[in-house]
Amino acid sequence: VAQEIVELEASGLEVALVIGGGNIWRGREGAMMAMDRATADYMGMLSTVLNALAMQDAIERAGMGKAADGSDIQCRVQTAIEMRQIAEPYIRRRAIRHLEKGRVIICAAGTGNPYFTTDTTAALRACEIDAEAILKATQVDGIYDSDPRTNPDASKFDEISYMEVLSRELHVMDSTATTLCMDNNIPIIVFNLHKPGNIDRVLKGEHVGTTVS
């Protein structure tokens, strides 16, 4: 993933990442174990910072000498919860400035508030930096009318509207994130992260995955 991000940044695109932490901790699952929901969500937000720092390191190692002018590609982690010793606080104008200077930004610690998902963070940050689209990298190659991992007859959508996603309860992103994208006319492209080159194909305009618009 870091290598693909480096190639995109070297081509002149402005790239911002929102990193989740579900591989370490999910707040909702913590709440199901009778933990206080807000506490569980804060733990989940902190887990995203671990992943963001790992991704920052991977991008900067992969980006040595790869910028268009031959310099190293730089990456900045910005967190919604202040932890100045290891990352910058998220500040919208600073994030935009980093993008303008050719730096990758990684947004971590969610929105800084419990009860909001990584999806909602992605939609919010996309609105704030005036992103052209959200690329939602997943385990499957698009949106289906049912789970393709359990239903061999599941049908894949090439394109679908925000309202249909909400009315069918397809759970592409949570309803708050989907509504935020709809209100701000930001398309969501859902694709399989594990197929090499898919990120590049999406940005070149090839039809990959499912587009929600």
VENLIN-V417780 format. One record per pair of residues at least 6 apart in sequence whose C-alpha atoms are under 6 Angstrom apart, sorted by the first residue. I is the first residue (numbers start at 0). J is the second residue. Records with the same first field share a line. If there is no record, write none. Layout:
I: J  J
This chain:
1: 57  58
2: 61
5: 62
9: 66  67
13: 98
14: 103
15: 103  104  105
16: 105
17: 105  106  121
18: 47  107
19: 47  117
20: 46  47
24: 43
25: 43
26: 39  40  43
29: 39
30: 36
37: 113
40: 113
44: 108  109
45: 108
47: 107  108
48: 107  108
55: 74
62: 71  72
63: 71
64: 70  71
65: 71
66: 72
73: 102
74: 102  103  104
75: 104
76: 86  104  105
77: 86  87  88  89  106
78: 88  89  106  107  108
79: 89  108  110  111
80: 111
81: 88
109: 117  120
110: 120
118: 172  176
119: 176
122: 176
132: 185  186
133: 187
134: 187  188
135: 188  189
136: 190  191  192
137: 191  192
138: 191
139: 191
140: 190  191  208
141: 189  190  208  209
142: 155  156  209
143: 154  155  156
144: 153  154
145: 153
147: 153
156: 209
157: 209
158: 209  210  211
159: 211
160: 211  212
161: 211  212
186: 211  212
187: 210  211
188: 209  210
189: 208  209
190: 208
201: 207
